[in-house]
């Protein structure tokens, strides 16, 4: 089993940016209920303006696209 399967880092990052689908949010919520490590990571991400791992330009691009899509509607 991969670390990503054990701890969904990408979902935690995307949640901090407001980019989760309803299904992803539900999946993450279920995981966090039983994983103290991810509860801690979630709290840290929510307390920061941007998580450290958001240096990934794909996440930044997705955040920009989502913001623009919200402005267009």
C-alpha positions, 0 to 999 in steps of 0.5 A: 500500500502506498503512502498516498493510499494511507494518507491522502496528501493531495486531497488535504492540499486541495481541501485547503484550496477549496478544490474538492468535489463533494465525493472527494470531501466525503472520502476525506472526511471519512478518512480523517475520522479514523486517522489522527495523523491526517487530522493533524495535517488538516488542522495545520493546512487550515491554519496556513494561508497556503500549504507548503506542498502547494509549490506544485504548480498544478495545484496553483493552476487548478486553484486559479481555474476554479476561482475564475470559473466562480467569477464567471458564474 
